[in-house]
Amino acid sequence: MKLKHKFALFVIYFILFLAITAMIDYYAYDGIPPWIFITISFVGAVISAQIHAKSKQKTKADELAKDLEEII
């Protein structure tokens, strides 16, 4: 797997985690600082991209990453 594809997978997973944690932050009524959610999203995206790269299975995330690679 190319580095460009791994980076694209990371971006896809980061956006996914960021959207989920943004909804959690919205409903937390500013009780939790936003930097915690950004950190959780970053760590989750790194772990997810590594697990995905090791699994070597094609998923919808690969299709999205391929589209993103064309843009990059």
Backbone as JSON, one array per atom type, in Angstrom:
{
  "sequence": "MKLKHKFALFVIYFILFLAITAMIDYYAYDGIPPWIFITISFVGAVISAQIHAKSKQKTKADELAKDLEEII",
  "N": [[0.84, -1.17, 0.0], [0.59, 2.17, -0.87], [2.14, 5.17, 0.4], [0.74, 7.5, -0.06], [-1.88, 6.56, -0.3], [-2.27, 5.56, 2.27], [-2.14, 7.95, 3.72], [-4.4, 9.22, 2.68], [-6.37, 7.48, 3.62], [-6.05, 7.96, 6.35], [-6.93, 10.64, 6.46], [-9.63, 10.34, 5.7], [-10.62, 8.73, 7.82], [-10.05, 10.49, 9.94], [-11.73, 12.66, 9.42], [-14.17, 11.36, 9.7], [-14.11, 10.53, 12.44], [-13.87, 13.07, 13.57], [-16.3, 14.27, 12.87], [-18.09, 12.67, 14.31], [-17.22, 13.09, 16.97], [-17.63, 15.82, 17.09], [-20.4, 16.01, 17.11], [-20.87, 14.82, 19.59], [-19.6, 16.68, 21.22], [-21.23, 18.89, 20.74], [-23.61, 18.16, 21.97], [-22.7, 17.97, 24.54], [-22.75, 20.41, 25.62], [-20.66, 22.3, 25.88], [-19.23, 21.41, 28.07], [-16.98, 19.95, 28.01], [-13.67, 20.47, 26.97], [-12.9, 21.42, 23.57], [-10.41, 20.62, 22.46], [-9.87, 18.14, 23.47], [-11.58, 16.43, 22.08], [-10.59, 16.74, 19.5], [-8.05, 15.64, 19.79], [-8.74, 13.0, 20.48], [-9.98, 12.27, 18.09], [-7.8, 12.42, 16.31], [-6.02, 10.44, 17.32], [-7.68, 8.2, 17.14], [-8.04, 8.1, 14.35], [-5.43, 7.58, 13.46], [-4.95, 5.03, 14.58], [-7.05, 3.56, 13.39], [-6.43, 3.79, 10.65], [-4.01, 2.41, 10.56], [-4.79, -0.19, 11.34], [-6.58, -0.74, 9.27], [-4.85, -0.7, 7.06], [-3.24, -2.9, 7.61], [-5.07, -4.98, 7.47], [-5.68, -5.43, 4.79], [-8.03, -5.55, 3.27], [-10.5, -4.58, 0.95], [-12.58, -1.8, 1.25], [-15.32, 0.55, 1.56], [-14.06, 2.79, 2.45], [-11.61, 2.66, 1.17], [-12.34, 3.25, -1.44], [-13.21, 5.9, -1.13], [-10.79, 6.99, -0.29], [-9.27, 6.62, -2.58], [-10.53, 8.37, -4.34], [-9.9, 10.74, -3.01], [-7.14, 10.7, -3.26], [-6.83, 11.27, -5.96], [-7.52, 13.92, -5.96], [-5.54, 15.04, -4.38]],
  "CA": [[0.0, 0.0, 0.0], [1.39, 3.39, -1.01], [2.06, 6.16, 1.47], [-0.32, 8.44, -0.42], [-3.15, 5.92, 0.02], [-2.36, 5.53, 3.72], [-2.47, 9.3, 4.16], [-5.79, 9.46, 2.31], [-7.17, 6.73, 4.59], [-6.0, 8.71, 7.6], [-7.79, 11.82, 6.33], [-11.01, 9.87, 5.71], [-10.95, 8.34, 9.19], [-10.0, 11.67, 10.8], [-12.97, 13.41, 9.18], [-15.25, 10.57, 10.29], [-14.03, 10.67, 13.89], [-14.12, 14.47, 13.91], [-17.74, 14.51, 12.77], [-18.74, 12.0, 15.43], [-16.9, 13.78, 18.22], [-18.24, 17.16, 17.06], [-21.78, 15.84, 17.57], [-20.8, 14.59, 21.03], [-19.26, 17.97, 21.82], [-22.4, 19.76, 20.63], [-24.58, 17.77, 22.98], [-22.09, 18.07, 25.86], [-22.99, 21.78, 26.05], [-19.38, 22.94, 26.21], [-18.73, 20.94, 29.36], [-15.68, 19.32, 27.76], [-12.91, 21.31, 26.03], [-12.86, 20.86, 22.21], [-9.12, 20.02, 22.11], [-9.92, 16.72, 23.83], [-12.22, 15.71, 20.98], [-9.67, 16.75, 18.36], [-7.01, 14.66, 20.11], [-9.35, 11.67, 20.36], [-10.17, 12.03, 16.66], [-6.49, 12.18, 15.7], [-5.54, 9.13, 17.76], [-8.57, 7.19, 16.54], [-7.76, 8.01, 12.91], [-4.13, 6.91, 13.29], [-5.13, 3.61, 14.88], [-7.93, 2.97, 12.38], [-5.72, 3.7, 9.37], [-3.03, 1.33, 10.68], [-5.52, -1.47, 11.33], [-7.11, -0.91, 7.93], [-3.74, -1.02, 6.15], [-2.78, -4.26, 7.9], [-6.1, -5.97, 7.14], [-5.59, -5.65, 3.35], [-9.35, -5.78, 2.7], [-11.05, -3.4, 0.28], [-13.84, -1.32, 1.81], [-15.77, 1.83, 1.03], [-13.04, 3.78, 2.81], [-10.6, 2.63, 0.11], [-12.88, 3.98, -2.59], [-13.14, 7.32, -0.79], [-9.38, 7.37, -0.27], [-8.82, 6.69, -3.98], [-11.04, 9.65, -4.85], [-9.13, 11.78, -2.37], [-5.8, 10.65, -3.85], [-6.9, 11.97, -7.25], [-7.57, 15.37, -5.67], [-4.23, 15.42, -3.85]],
  "C": [[0.9, 1.25, 0.0], [1.15, 4.34, 0.15], [0.92, 7.15, 1.2], [-1.7, 7.87, -0.07], [-3.35, 5.85, 1.54], [-2.73, 6.9, 4.28], [-3.93, 9.62, 3.85], [-6.73, 8.7, 3.25], [-7.21, 7.45, 5.93], [-6.94, 9.91, 7.55], [-9.27, 11.42, 6.38], [-11.44, 9.51, 7.13], [-10.95, 9.54, 10.13], [-11.28, 12.49, 10.64], [-14.15, 12.68, 9.81], [-15.26, 10.72, 11.81], [-14.33, 12.1, 14.33], [-15.61, 14.8, 13.86], [-18.49, 13.88, 13.95], [-18.47, 12.73, 16.74], [-17.45, 15.2, 18.25], [-19.71, 17.08, 17.51], [-21.82, 15.6, 19.08], [-20.52, 15.9, 21.76], [-20.46, 18.92, 21.8], [-23.41, 19.44, 21.73], [-24.0, 17.78, 24.4], [-22.23, 19.48, 26.42], [-21.73, 22.45, 26.59], [-18.85, 22.56, 27.59], [-17.35, 20.33, 29.23], [-14.94, 20.18, 26.74], [-12.79, 20.64, 24.64], [-11.52, 20.19, 21.86], [-9.08, 18.55, 22.48], [-10.52, 15.92, 22.69], [-11.33, 15.67, 19.73], [-8.56, 15.72, 18.57], [-7.54, 13.23, 19.97], [-9.54, 11.31, 18.89], [-8.86, 11.7, 15.97], [-5.97, 10.78, 16.05], [-6.39, 8.02, 17.15], [-8.31, 7.01, 15.05], [-6.44, 7.31, 12.65], [-4.28, 5.41, 13.5], [-5.97, 2.93, 13.81], [-7.22, 2.81, 11.04], [-4.68, 2.58, 9.42], [-3.7, -0.04, 10.62], [-6.05, -1.76, 9.94], [-6.01, -1.33, 6.95], [-3.24, -2.44, 6.37], [-3.79, -5.33, 7.48], [-6.11, -6.35, 5.66], [-6.93, -6.07, 2.74], [-9.86, -4.48, 2.09], [-12.41, -3.06, 0.88], [-14.23, -0.01, 1.12], [-14.76, 2.93, 1.35], [-11.93, 3.81, 1.76], [-11.07, 3.38, -1.13], [-12.84, 5.49, -2.34], [-11.7, 7.83, -0.79], [-8.82, 7.49, -1.69], [-9.29, 8.0, -4.61], [-10.25, 10.82, -4.28], [-7.71, 11.84, -2.94], [-5.77, 11.4, -5.18], [-6.92, 13.48, -7.05], [-6.2, 15.86, -5.21], [-3.25, 15.32, -4.98]]
}
